[in-house]
Amino acid sequence: MCDIVSNMKTATVRHVQHNFAAVLEAVRKGQEIAITKRGTVVARIVPARKAKGPITWPDSAARMKRLGPRAATGTPASRIIREMRGERF
């Protein structure tokens, strides 16, 4: 890495391109890295946040029921749209 700026290391785009594995290893260990291009910060690479508890997925079946009976029965969207527009098959 190039410099240390307020606990965040900086690296040039070229350095990241040529040393990507080392950059990822530093990030994996908790280091935040600012990516610079011509002296201007253009991006930051930060460690991923760990999930807290199980992932909750939306209830797709309930959403389909709220959309109406045609959506819940598996009617193709193209048919629903044609019916709404009053078009014939």
Secondary structure, DSSP 8 states (H G I E B T S, - for coil): --EEETTEEEEEHHHHHHSHHHHHHHHHTT--EEEEETTEEEEEE-------S------HHHHHHHH-HHHHTT--HHHHHHHHHT---
